[in-house]
């Protein structure tokens, strides 16, 4: 994976929590306002949650996706992610059919925290219209959103 082009460092990124966090914004990905990322190869997309999102959620303990094989519209809930203190919905960035769940998350859901853009990916899908991915935020726009 190429190195990120944007890095945001803050002593207090999560409100009053005093912890240091370095967030990554890989330039090869597209982002949503709901904090999902998407990468596209042909018409197959890989989707996960952003570094910012995993930091906000805290320790991830479970990822549930029961939409494998289903065709969903952009913005639809495709699953949930459970952290120690909360459960959050996962929203589909673009329309298409969910084809695969990252099986590695069953035994190591914490990989969403440790490697959200690598081994912590959540689903793969066949995208209805690959051009829709380009309409999502680039790394600079997403960084501006979360600052």
C-alpha positions as CSV (number, residue, x, y, z in Angstrom):
1,X,0.0,0.0,0.0
2,X,1.4,3.4,-0.9
3,X,2.2,5.8,2.0
4,X,-0.6,8.2,3.0
5,X,-0.4,11.7,1.5
6,X,-2.2,13.4,4.4
7,X,-1.5,12.9,8.1
8,X,-3.3,14.7,10.9
9,X,-1.8,14.9,14.4
10,X,-3.7,16.2,17.3
11,X,-3.2,16.0,21.1
12,X,-7.0,16.1,21.6
13,X,-8.7,14.7,18.5
14,X,-11.6,13.0,20.5
15,X,-13.0,15.9,22.4
16,X,-11.5,16.0,25.9
17,X,-9.7,12.7,25.7
18,X,-6.1,13.4,26.2
19,X,-4.4,10.9,24.0
20,X,-2.2,11.3,21.0
21,X,-3.5,10.0,17.7
22,X,-2.0,10.0,14.2
23,X,-4.7,9.5,11.6
24,X,-3.9,8.3,8.1
25,X,-5.7,9.3,5.0
26,X,-4.4,7.1,2.1
27,X,-4.6,9.0,-1.2
28,X,-5.6,5.9,-3.2
29,X,-8.9,5.6,-1.4
30,X,-12.2,7.4,-1.5
31,X,-14.2,8.3,1.7
32,X,-17.8,9.0,2.9
33,X,-19.2,11.4,5.4
34,X,-20.1,8.3,7.4
35,X,-16.4,7.4,7.7
36,X,-16.2,4.4,5.4
37,X,-13.4,4.1,2.9
38,X,-13.6,2.3,-0.5
39,X,-11.0,1.1,-3.0
40,X,-11.9,0.0,-6.5
41,X,-10.3,-2.4,-8.9
42,X,-12.4,-2.7,-12.0
43,X,-15.9,-3.0,-10.7
44,X,-14.9,-4.8,-7.4
45,X,-14.7,-2.6,-4.4
46,X,-13.2,-3.2,-0.9
47,X,-14.8,-1.3,1.9
48,X,-13.9,-0.7,5.6
49,X,-14.1,2.0,8.2
50,X,-11.6,4.8,8.4
51,X,-8.8,5.3,10.9
52,X,-10.8,8.2,12.4
53,X,-13.9,6.0,12.8
54,X,-12.0,3.1,14.5
55,X,-10.4,5.6,16.9
56,X,-13.8,7.1,17.8
57,X,-15.4,3.7,18.4
58,X,-12.5,2.3,20.5
59,X,-11.7,-1.4,20.8
60,X,-13.6,-3.3,18.1
61,X,-14.9,-6.7,19.4
62,X,-17.2,-7.9,16.6
63,X,-18.2,-7.1,13.0
64,X,-21.5,-8.4,11.7
65,X,-22.5,-8.5,8.1
66,X,-25.6,-10.4,7.1
67,X,-26.0,-8.9,3.6
68,X,-23.7,-11.2,1.6
69,X,-25.3,-11.8,-1.8
70,X,-27.7,-8.8,-1.5
71,X,-27.9,-5.9,-3.8
72,X,-28.1,-2.6,-1.9
73,X,-28.4,1.0,-2.7
74,X,-25.8,3.6,-1.7
75,X,-26.3,4.7,1.9
76,X,-28.0,1.4,2.9
77,X,-26.9,-0.3,6.1
78,X,-24.8,-3.4,5.2
79,X,-23.8,-4.5,8.7
80,X,-22.7,-3.3,12.2
81,X,-19.5,-2.9,14.1
82,X,-19.5,-3.5,17.8
83,X,-17.0,-1.9,20.1
84,X,-16.7,-2.3,23.8
85,X,-19.2,0.4,24.6
86,X,-21.2,0.9,21.4
87,X,-22.6,-0.6,18.3
88,X,-22.6,1.3,15.0
89,X,-24.2,0.8,11.6
90,X,-22.0,0.4,8.5
91,X,-23.3,2.3,5.4
92,X,-22.6,1.3,1.8
93,X,-20.7,4.0,0.0
94,X,-22.1,3.1,-3.5
95,X,-24.8,0.8,-4.9
96,X,-24.0,-2.8,-5.7
97,X,-24.0,-6.4,-4.5
98,X,-22.1,-7.5,-1.4
99,X,-20.0,-10.5,-2.4
100,X,-17.6,-11.2,0.5
101,X,-17.0,-10.6,4.2
102,X,-13.5,-10.5,5.5
103,X,-13.4,-13.9,7.2
104,X,-10.3,-12.9,9.2
105,X,-12.5,-10.5,11.3
106,X,-14.2,-13.4,13.0
107,X,-11.0,-14.4,14.8
108,X,-9.4,-11.0,14.9
109,X,-11.9,-8.1,14.9
110,X,-9.2,-5.9,16.5
111,X,-7.5,-5.8,13.1
112,X,-10.0,-3.0,12.3
113,X,-8.3,-1.0,15.0
114,X,-4.7,-1.9,14.2
115,X,-4.9,-2.0,10.4
116,X,-8.2,-0.4,9.2
117,X,-6.9,0.1,5.6
118,X,-5.3,-3.3,5.3
119,X,-6.2,-6.5,7.2
120,X,-9.2,-4.7,8.8
121,X,-11.2,-4.3,5.6
122,X,-14.8,-5.5,6.0
123,X,-16.5,-6.4,2.7
124,X,-16.0,-6.7,-1.0
125,X,-18.7,-5.9,-3.4
126,X,-19.5,-5.6,-7.1
127,X,-20.2,-2.0,-7.8
128,X,-23.2,-1.1,-10.1
129,X,-21.5,2.1,-11.4
130,X,-17.8,2.4,-10.9
131,X,-18.0,6.2,-11.7
132,X,-20.0,6.6,-8.4
133,X,-16.8,6.0,-6.5
134,X,-15.1,9.0,-8.1
135,X,-17.9,11.2,-6.7
136,X,-16.9,10.4,-3.1
137,X,-14.4,12.4,-1.1
138,X,-10.7,12.2,-1.8
139,X,-8.2,12.1,1.1
140,X,-7.9,15.9,1.4
141,X,-11.6,16.5,1.5
142,X,-12.0,13.7,4.1
143,X,-9.2,15.1,6.2
144,X,-10.9,18.5,6.2
145,X,-14.2,16.9,7.3
146,X,-12.7,15.2,10.4
147,X,-10.5,18.1,11.6
